[in-house]
Amino acid sequence: MSQWEVLADREDPAKAEVRPAAPAPLQPGEVRLALEKLAMTTNNATYARFGDDGVIPFWNAFPGPEGYGRPPVWAYVKVTESAHPDVAVGGRFYGYVPMSSHHVIAAQPVDGGLMDTSPQRSFLHPWYLTFEPAGEPDPLDDRKAAVHPVYPAAYNLADLLERKADEGARAVVLTSASSKVSIGLAAELAHRGTGLRRIGLTSRGNAAFVAGLGLYDEVATYDAPASAEQGGPIVFVDVTGDPDLRRGVAGHHAANLAATVLVGFTHPAASVLPPPDMPGPDPEVFFTPAVEGQTAQEEGQEVYRARYAAAERRFLEHSTSWLTVRNGQGPEEIVAAYQALLAGEQRPDEIVALTP
Ligand SMILES: NC(=O)c1ccc[n+]([C@@H]2O[C@H](COP(=O)([O-])OP(=O)(O)OC[C@H]3O[C@@H](n4cnc5c(N)ncnc54)[C@H](OP(=O)(O)O)[C@@H]3O)[C@@H](O)[C@H]2O)c1
């Protein structure tokens, strides 16, 4: 099968199958991209779980036959065919594509990269439509394939928490402390020396891994939380999306809670909307593309990009001490990795870098 696509049931996204795909001829302005390498995190499970929930209809980005969608992934891609006069065959980019061997976009060259101008995806924030230039293959690419879509959340949260520390916050409580977002945030706060105590909350099974990272001042579990007092105002950053857990953690720290920031949806009970009855201050919903866009606009794209790139590189290099890379190949292994994520079977200390 030289060209294939993965179709998932929109109602039950773990039901996924590989089908042969028939390449359509390109229209003027279009380019065909071949998937080169991808890696997924629970972020991909979030796209699939909430794809029809109305906040961002992710399934509409890459629709399939009635009732099916092609799960979104972030991947390194190569231009294999071009009907755009300014886009050469062979260019290597990183962007948002369906879980398919090939993908066609209406392309517009921008800043060395490509913008996907396909009308089907015009509802998405430009963040999802930007294909960054990927340069030559790099030894950190396997890690970057997994981390690049989610590290912006960690990095922009670090900016937010630095401001909260300036306003008097003394501690941050992070859930899903074993996730890339939380680890990235804890590592960046440690690097910046904000003085915030970093409290990691995780599941029992991941507690030893999280403690071993050495990035949290204290590691507690969902069933045995940290001390409610943390020496001053606390910021709660939730990555689980679980309404009961959110209420429980906010309630536990309510006397000292300065802010609650809702970021992620790792747990199966996650709800896409904030629970209406959260103890403490009204939660802030954190949508990275909007926050990052605003920061880059205020600082200037180049200034922001440079400091972001340095931090991401540092995090990727640091990850060699706690994150191993397993390699996989072929559509069946890609589907298996995706299903493992949805089932919560992916270990936090490993990523799977997949080639088609
Ligand atoms: N708001 C935004 O702009 C934004 C941006 C980027 C990412 N996100 C979201 O942030 C979340 C984290 O992404 P990530 O890439 O950091 O994920 P990740 O590294 O794959 O996180 C893995 C961790 O999530 C928890 N988990 C995953 N599946 C589970 C399951 N089925 N049952 C119970 N726990 C499960 C476990 O942590 P514990 O055992 O420690 O709980 C696991 O170690 C995702 O929901 C993603 O969509 C949001």
PDBQT file of the ligand as one rigid body, heavy atoms in Angstrom, charges set to zero:
ROOT
HETATM    1  N1  LIG A 401      -4.479  24.542  26.513  1.00  0.00    +0.000 N 
HETATM    2  C1  LIG A 401      -3.541  24.417  25.591  1.00  0.00    +0.000 C 
HETATM    3  O1  LIG A 401      -3.268  25.322  24.817  1.00  0.00    +0.000 OA
HETATM    4  C2  LIG A 401      -2.754  23.146  25.509  1.00  0.00    +0.000 A 
HETATM    5  C3  LIG A 401      -1.538  23.100  24.819  1.00  0.00    +0.000 A 
HETATM    6  C4  LIG A 401      -0.811  21.916  24.798  1.00  0.00    +0.000 A 
HETATM    7  C5  LIG A 401      -1.314  20.785  25.407  1.00  0.00    +0.000 A 
HETATM    8  N2  LIG A 401      -2.519  20.853  26.021  1.00  0.00    +0.000 N 
HETATM    9  C6  LIG A 401      -3.091  19.677  26.676  1.00  0.00    +0.000 C 
HETATM   10  O2  LIG A 401      -2.272  19.308  27.772  1.00  0.00    +0.000 OA
HETATM   11  C7  LIG A 401      -2.448  17.911  28.031  1.00  0.00    +0.000 C 
HETATM   12  C8  LIG A 401      -1.085  17.272  28.244  1.00  0.00    +0.000 C 
HETATM   13  O3  LIG A 401      -0.418  17.095  27.018  1.00  0.00    +0.000 OA
HETATM   14  P1  LIG A 401       1.014  16.392  27.005  1.00  0.00    +0.000 P 
HETATM   15  O4  LIG A 401       1.487  16.412  25.625  1.00  0.00    +0.000 OA
HETATM   16  O5  LIG A 401       1.860  17.012  28.052  1.00  0.00    +0.000 OA
HETATM   17  O6  LIG A 401       0.612  14.901  27.441  1.00  0.00    +0.000 OA
HETATM   18  P2  LIG A 401       1.521  13.659  27.863  1.00  0.00    +0.000 P 
HETATM   19  O7  LIG A 401       2.927  14.033  28.085  1.00  0.00    +0.000 OA
HETATM   20  O8  LIG A 401       1.265  12.555  26.907  1.00  0.00    +0.000 OA
HETATM   21  O9  LIG A 401       0.841  13.308  29.289  1.00  0.00    +0.000 OA
HETATM   22  C9  LIG A 401       0.863  11.998  29.771  1.00  0.00    +0.000 C 
HETATM   23  C10 LIG A 401       0.270  11.980  31.166  1.00  0.00    +0.000 C 
HETATM   24  O10 LIG A 401      -1.125  12.287  31.157  1.00  0.00    +0.000 OA
HETATM   25  C11 LIG A 401      -1.820  11.432  32.095  1.00  0.00    +0.000 C 
HETATM   26  N3  LIG A 401      -2.669  10.530  31.303  1.00  0.00    +0.000 N 
HETATM   27  C12 LIG A 401      -2.631  10.364  29.963  1.00  0.00    +0.000 A 
HETATM   28  N4  LIG A 401      -3.592   9.496  29.574  1.00  0.00    +0.000 NA
HETATM   29  C13 LIG A 401      -4.235   9.116  30.678  1.00  0.00    +0.000 A 
HETATM   30  C14 LIG A 401      -5.325   8.233  30.926  1.00  0.00    +0.000 A 
HETATM   31  N5  LIG A 401      -5.973   7.593  29.933  1.00  0.00    +0.000 N 
HETATM   32  N6  LIG A 401      -5.715   8.074  32.192  1.00  0.00    +0.000 NA
HETATM   33  C15 LIG A 401      -5.106   8.731  33.207  1.00  0.00    +0.000 A 
HETATM   34  N7  LIG A 401      -4.068   9.599  33.011  1.00  0.00    +0.000 NA
HETATM   35  C16 LIG A 401      -3.646   9.778  31.768  1.00  0.00    +0.000 A 
HETATM   36  C17 LIG A 401      -0.741  10.725  32.880  1.00  0.00    +0.000 C 
HETATM   37  O11 LIG A 401      -0.301  11.658  33.870  1.00  0.00    +0.000 OA
HETATM   38  P3  LIG A 401      -0.613  11.627  35.455  1.00  0.00    +0.000 P 
HETATM   39  O12 LIG A 401      -0.599  10.187  35.864  1.00  0.00    +0.000 OA
HETATM   40  O13 LIG A 401       0.551  12.412  36.011  1.00  0.00    +0.000 OA
HETATM   41  O14 LIG A 401      -1.928  12.310  35.655  1.00  0.00    +0.000 OA
HETATM   42  C18 LIG A 401       0.339  10.601  31.800  1.00  0.00    +0.000 C 
HETATM   43  O15 LIG A 401       1.623  10.332  32.302  1.00  0.00    +0.000 OA
HETATM   44  C19 LIG A 401      -3.260  17.361  26.868  1.00  0.00    +0.000 C 
HETATM   45  O16 LIG A 401      -4.615  17.217  27.253  1.00  0.00    +0.000 OA
HETATM   46  C20 LIG A 401      -3.119  18.439  25.809  1.00  0.00    +0.000 C 
HETATM   47  O17 LIG A 401      -4.172  18.461  24.878  1.00  0.00    +0.000 OA
HETATM   48  C21 LIG A 401      -3.237  22.000  26.092  1.00  0.00    +0.000 A 
ENDROOT
TORSDOF 0
